[in-house]
Amino acid sequence: MVRIITDTTACIDWEYAKQHQIPVIPQIVTFGDQSFYEGIELDNSAFMDRLRKSSALPKTAAPPPELFRREFEKLIPSGEPILCLHPSIEVSGTVRSAVVAAQDFPSADIRIIDTRILAAPLLVLVKLAVTWAEAGDNIDTIETRIRKLIPLSKIYFLVDTLEYLAKGGRIGGASALLGTILQIKPILTVIDGRVESFEKQRTHSRAVTRLVELAQENYPKDGNGHLHVMHADARAEAENLAQDLSSHLNLIDIPIIDLPPAIVVHGGPGILALSFIADEG
């Protein structure tokens, strides 16, 4: 069976990962001179507490190659192929670390995909890959299907301030908004792995309404897709957004995801987002 590996930017539930034997490589979050493995040594709640008390912006680092080597060493003796699904190389060095580690095992079938996305869309790809692997699909089939889905992913999100994205160097083409942030509420997106400006709204409430409109305009009319709401320290607003989306799209139980620390470091508290991937055509 094909073995799937991912990392904590996929927002994967630890119980699900344990049940399906998915190694989840932790991102690293640093406050001052203290570094933590995301999800293992620092959960979302503890991170938010530290962030509120910190006078300086925390930093993140991609997992080092050694964390990948450890997992490869465990899986390779079985002879099973390995498929690694990780966030865009434009926002994370995770793919580079995986590639470096894989070079130590030249005879193994290890494939590393830069999914050009992160968070819920990455989660969807991981879960689909797991489903297909458990159904007996070979690695060529799974890789092909994953690569076909990558361009179909959409993310639209709001941030309270562009400060975090700017200081973290993840702002991409949205940097053009920095001079006008006080007058607008930008809706951001991810295009080919980079954070880009999608459009501007004059109020936060109008921007949230626009998120619903974007879902109505772009989500598959037959409902065959994978829709998520995401947030950072904005649970009530995320629940309201999910309720509005359910009403307008006639969907039930839209999943709401708490974004992990390594993403919140770069977007800041108050992120509100929706994402979806259409099913294969």
Beta strands, then each sheet from edge to edge (+ up, - down):
strand 1: 3-7
strand 2: 24-25
strand 3: 28-31
strand 4: 34-37
strand 5: 59-61
strand 6: 82-86
strand 7: 110-114
strand 8: 153-158
strand 9: 185-191
strand 10: 194-201
strand 11: 225-231
strand 12: 256-258
strand 13: 272-278
sheet 1: 2+ 1+ 6+ 7+
sheet 2: 4+ 3- 5+
sheet 3: 10+ 9- 8+ 13- 11+ 12+
end
